[in-house]
């Protein structure tokens, strides 16, 4: 097999991987995934699906985009992650559909949890974060208004250790793509 064949086989998945790598790098440096990555990713994914599968492809991409949004939107709504991470997952959905996006999200969640635990252990701040976890859990159980939860989370954010979630999205998604033989 020559390089051209290798590069062109599942090229759309490789494009998604490249975008995820760039987004993870920026998120690691700046703690944000910029709109100049996420919006073009979503729109180009919808264009690709339409080009590849016609109007049914557009529907495929739109459903994938919404699944990507819905996977992370609840955490964003209560201040648990940034909007860029949510839009990044929507971009994966726009390119690769709902099922791949959901499984990539599931693997990314495990990667994110492992990274968070490692960060806490590395900084030797287990007690502080265990207390924060209990406080947050108590808020989620007692405060039923998502707007109020979001306000509380925004007030707490400057004191929290932040995980650049673009990194787990990148690692988890690419790991899933490799596992499935997509790349």
N, C-alpha and C positions, 0 to 999 in steps of 0.2 A: 504494500500500500504506500502510495506517495504522500507527501505533505499536503498537497492540495486536497486530496480525498479526506485525509484526517481532519483538516481544518473545516472542510465544508460539511462533513457529516455532523448532524445535529448542531449546526452553526448557531442557531437561535439560543440554544442552551449555553453555548460558549459566550455569546454576547451577554446573557444574563449574568454569568459567572464573572466576566470582566467588570461589569457595572457593580456587582456586589463587592468585588475586591476593592475597587476605587472608593465606594461608599464606606466600606469598613475602615480603610486607611484614613479617610477624612474624619470619620466619627471617632476613631482612636486619638486623633490629634486635636480635634476641635469640639468633641462631644456634641456633634450635630451632623445630620445628613442633609445637605443643602437641596433646595428645590430645583436647582439647575441640574441635579442628577435624577431626582424622583419624578418630576413632571414629564420630562422627555422619555424616561423609561416607561411610564404608564402609557403615554400616547403612542410611542413607537411600538409597544407591545400590542396595542389594539390594532394599529395599522398592519403589523405583521400577521396577526391572526386573521384579519379580514382578507389580506392578500393571499394567505395560504389556504383558507377554507371558505372564503366568500362571506355572505351575511351570517351564516351559522358560526363562522369563525369569530365574527365580531361579538356575537352573543357569548361564545366560549370565553373570549377575553374579558368581557364585561363581568360575567359571573366570577371568573377567576380573580379579577380586580376586587370585586366586592367581598369575596372570601378572604383575600389578603387584608383588606381593611378591617373586616369583622374579627379576624383573629387577634388583632392587637388594639383595636379601638377601645375596648373596655378598660385596658390598662392605661391607655392614653387619657381617657376620660377622667380617671381618678388620679392623674399625675404620675403614673408609674413609668412612663416612657415618653419620648418626644414624638412629635408629629412626623418627623422625617423617617423614623423607623417604621411607622404605620404605612406611610406612602411607599417606602421601599418594598415592603411586603406586598402592597397592592401592585407594584410594578412587576414583581415575580408572577403574580396572578394574571396580570394582563398579557404577559408573554407565554406562560406555561399552563394556564387553566387552573381550575379550582382544586382538583385532586392533588396534583403535584404541589401546589401552594400549601394546601393543608398539611400534607406530610412533611414538607420542608419546614413549615412552622413548628410542627411537633418536635422534630429533631433540633431545631433552633432553640426551642424552649429548654430542652435538656442541656444543650451546650451552654445556654445562658445561666441556668441554675448552677452548673458546675463552675463556670467562670465566677459567678457571684460568691460562691462558697470559697473558692481559691483566693479571691481578692480579700475576703474577710479574714481568712486564716493568715494570709501573707501580712496583712496589716495588724494582726493580733488584736482584732476589735470584735471578737465573737460576742462578748457580753453586751456591748453597745448595740450591735445589730440584732441580737436576740430580743432585747428590750424594744427596739424600734419595730421589729416584726410583730410583737405582741400588741403594741400600741396601734399599729396599722390594722391588724386583724380585728381588734376591738372596735376601731372606727368603722370598718366595713360591716361589722355585725350590728352596730348601733345607729349609725348615720345612714339613713335610707335615701337621702337626696344626693344624686351624683354630683350636682353642682357644688354642694357643700363639701363633699369629699374632695373634689378637685381644688377647692379653695384651701382646705386644710393641707393638702399635699403640696400646693404651691408655696405655702408659708414654711413648710418643713424642708423643702428642696435644698435650700442653701446649706443645710447642716448634714445632708445625706451624702454617702459615697455613691457616685453615679457610675453606672455600667454603660459604656458605649454599646448599645444593643445592636448596632449595625454589624459589629464583629460576630456575635453569635448567629445573627441572621445569615451572614456570609458563610461561616464555617458549617453551620447546620444544613443550610441549603445545598452547598456544594457537596458535602458529605452524602446527603440524600441522593443527589444527582449521580454521584459515583456509584453508590449502592445499587441504584436502579439501572445502571449501565447507560445512562443518558449521555455521559461524556467519557 
